[in-house]
Amino acid sequence: MLIRLIALIGITLALLLPSGAQAERVRDLGTFQGVRSNQLTGYGIVVGLAGTGDDSLEYVTQAMRGVSGRVGVQLPAGINPSLKNAAAVMITADLPAFAKPGQRIDVTVSALGKAKSLRGGALILTPLYGADGQIYAMAQGNLAVGGLGISGADGSKLTVNVPTVGRIADGASVERAVATGFDSGDTLRWNLFQSDFLTAARVRDAVNRQFPGTASVEDGVTLALRLPAGADARASVMAAIEMLDVTPAETPARVIVNSRTGTVVINNAVRLSPAAISHGKLTVRIDEKPQVVQPAPFSQGQTAVQQNSQLSAEEEGRKVALFKPGASLAKLVDALNLLGVSPSDLVAILEALKQAGALKAEMVVI
């Protein structure tokens, strides 16, 4: 029993000790320039809705005329059909890097007009365009909608989730590949997700230890990699570089404050200079309890109202927290918990510490 107790205490102390920075793979710190996905968009028509479409909106009618014209059906001029079973939609998709013609990608379909629900609808063949205006994929298929919307004859409505957005798994076929350029040129660039000169230097050193003379730092984000020519040899080196372990630099001290929800996030790099915090709450309460005074019988007096006020004042939290030089996040949290501060009070305290020069961190208000 004693041995087990000693072992348990040892494990607990090990968990409480501060842990050092952990190594991360290069692929988790950044990405190769040009090897990325591209956004595609399109405008189309969803048909087959059970009366939940856009009805007689003009742009829906124009789009329907175009769709029917492609299949050889011409709507008579001046005829404005009621399209309760059709809806105008926007289609969005991500074209992965190295996607080749014939491969399938997922698409998201969102109602554009007054459609109440896209449940049960089918997307008509729609081209998807890239930022350069070229067609990169064609989308078509039946929608899978996770939302539900129903209404009664008396006007009552019930909506679950969002019935005006749906997805089509493998709903688009890639028609054009995007050139990444990774297999051409003498230099390939690798970019950090977040700018940091120390992390960039550490990645450079790790790459050069494995492949001497390959990497050089261009700025706080970009490394230039001199890789061998040819797709096969270059891909092998890139795969090896992505799996290298690098210890990133410690993140800058930062306090994030969400002014709308009152959420406050403090990272572990935050430190405090010598400071003292006194937080208290003074509550003053005034209760008015007027009393009705009746005159004595046969006194010919009048009924009157006598004012009766009760005053009270209470002060809470008369504690002071003192921070020594270099106080860490744990000390700050413990002290603020001791003072019993609310999220709104915490924001005020952090702002006061920042103005006093005791909070060594960047405050970001979102």
C-alpha positions, -999 to 999 in steps of 0.1 A, spaced: 0 0 0 28 24 9 46 17 -24 15 24 -44 9 56 -25 45 68 -32 41 59 -69 8 78 -71 24 109 -55 53 107 -79 30 105 -110 9 134 -96 40 156 -91 52 147 -126 19 158 -141 21 191 -122 56 200 -133 57 224 -163 63 207 -195 88 219 -221 80 229 -257 70 199 -278 84 191 -312 60 193 -341 62 181 -377 71 206 -404 39 198 -422 19 210 -391 38 244 -391 34 254 -427 28 244 -463 45 245 -497 37 275 -518 13 266 -546 3 233 -531 -32 244 -519 -69 241 -527 -88 266 -549 -123 279 -544 -150 273 -570 -184 289 -573 -214 286 -596 -250 297 -600 -276 270 -607 -312 258 -603 -325 231 -579 -357 215 -591 -381 189 -576 -390 208 -545 -423 202 -528 -437 237 -531 -409 253 -511 -391 271 -540 -387 307 -551 -421 310 -567 -421 337 -595 -389 356 -589 -376 371 -621 -340 359 -618 -353 323 -612 -374 325 -643 -345 337 -664 -322 310 -651 -350 284 -658 -353 297 -694 -315 291 -698 -317 256 -684 -347 247 -705 -330 262 -736 -300 239 -732 -322 209 -735 -341 222 -765 -373 235 -747 -381 271 -754 -406 288 -730 -430 312 -749 -423 349 -746 -443 367 -720 -450 336 -700 -439 338 -664 -443 303 -649 -449 299 -612 -418 280 -600 -427 269 -566 -408 236 -572 -375 253 -583 -350 275 -565 -320 296 -575 -289 285 -556 -252 292 -553 -228 263 -554 -194 264 -537 -167 238 -537 -129 234 -529 -107 220 -557 -79 201 -540 -43 205 -551 -33 181 -579 -70 173 -586 -72 157 -621 -100 156 -647 -125 129 -639 -121 130 -601 -151 138 -579 -153 166 -553 -181 175 -528 -202 206 -533 -223 228 -510 -256 242 -523 -272 273 -507 -305 290 -515 -302 324 -530 -338 337 -529 -370 331 -509 -369 293 -510 -381 278 -477 -363 245 -480 -341 226 -505 -351 192 -491 -358 166 -518 -343 188 -546 -319 179 -574 -293 203 -588 -294 207 -626 -260 205 -644 -241 236 -634 -205 248 -643 -182 258 -614 -158 287 -621 -125 296 -606 -112 331 -598 -99 333 -634 -133 328 -649 -125 294 -663 -147 263 -658 -130 238 -635 -158 214 -626 -194 205 -634 -219 198 -606 -251 179 -606 -269 155 -582 -295 151 -554 -291 172 -523 -287 159 -488 -303 185 -465 -299 182 -427 -325 208 -419 -363 207 -418 -389 234 -421 -427 229 -418 -457 252 -415 -493 249 -406 -525 265 -421 -528 289 -392 -493 304 -400 -474 285 -373 -439 274 -384 -412 250 -371 -376 250 -384 -349 225 -374 -313 234 -383 -310 251 -417 -332 236 -445 -319 261 -472 -284 246 -474 -275 211 -486 -245 191 -498 -239 167 -526 -212 141 -518 -190 137 -549 -214 160 -566 -190 176 -591 -166 162 -617 -133 179 -622 -129 191 -658 -96 211 -656 -64 206 -635 -46 235 -618 -9 238 -624 9 240 -591 44 243 -605 60 222 -577 80 201 -602 94 231 -621 118 258 -613 150 257 -592 135 269 -560 103 259 -541 91 281 -513 76 269 -480 55 292 -459 48 292 -422 12 294 -410 22 322 -386 51 346 -390 80 339 -366 117 344 -373 128 319 -347 106 291 -359 116 298 -395 153 296 -385 147 263 -366 129 248 -397 159 259 -419 184 243 -395 164 210 -394 161 209 -432 198 216 -437 208 189 -412 189 164 -432 197 179 -467 227 202 -464 225 235 -483 189 231 -492 170 257 -472 175 295 -466 152 320 -448 137 347 -470 116 364 -443 97 356 -411 73 333 -431 91 320 -462 119 295 -467 135 290 -501 142 253 -508 166 242 -535 152 209 -545 162 184 -572 146 186 -606 119 161 -616 86 153 -600 96 120 -585 128 131 -568 113 164 -557 83 147 -542 105 123 -522 125 152 -507 93 172 -499 78 142 -481 109 138 -460 110 175 -452 73 174 -441 81 147 -415 110 165 -398 105 173 -362 110 210 -352 104 227 -318 86 259 -327 93 292 -308 71 300 -278 40 319 -289 39 357 -281 22 367 -249 -14 375 -259 -48 381 -242 -79 376 -263 -111 393 -252 -144 387 -269 -164 418 -261 -197 402 -272 -196 371 -251 -173 381 -223 -149 353 -231 -113 359 -221 -84 336 -232 -49 341 -217 -20 320 -231 7 306 -210 34 331 -221 17 360 -202 38 374 -174 31 401 -148 54 428 -133 51 436 -96 15 447 -91 -13 447 -65 -50 442 -74 -79 452 -52 -113 443 -64 -145 450 -46 -182 456 -51 -202 482 -33 -240 476 -34 -264 504 -22 -300 494 -18 -330 517 -13 -363 502 -5 -394 524 -5 -423 510 16 -450 538 20 -476 533 46 -512 545 46 -522 564 78 -560 565 87 -574 593 108 -591 586 141 -628 580 141 -649 612 141 -618 633 139 -627 647 105 -591 640 94 -580 628 60 -562 596 49 -525 603 43 -495 584 30 -465 582 51 -431 576 34 -409 548 48 -375 544 33 -349 517 42 -313 523 32 -285 497 32 -250 494 18 -229 463 14 -193 460 3 -179 426 -9 -145 414 -20 -123 435 2 -92 415 -7 -59 425 -23 -38 402 -45 -1 409 -48 20 397 -77 57 392 -75 80 398 -105 75 373 -134 42 360 -121 28 334 -145 -6 326 -159 -13 301 -131 -6 328 -104 -28 353 -122 -57 328 -125 -54 318 -88 -54 354 -77 -84 364 -98 -103 333 -85 -95 344 -50 -110 378 -57 -141 361 -72 -142 382 -103 -168 378 -131 -158 378 -168 -167 414 -172 -147 424 -142 -118 403 -154 -117 424 -186 -116 456 -166 -88 442 -144 -67 431 -174 -71 465 -191 -61 483 -159 -30 460 -156 -21 468 -192 -25 506 -186 -4 503 -155 24 486 -174 22 454 -153 7 431 -180 34 420 -204 12 409 -232 -7 420 -263 -44 425 -257 -67 417 -287 -103 426 -285 -126 409 -310 
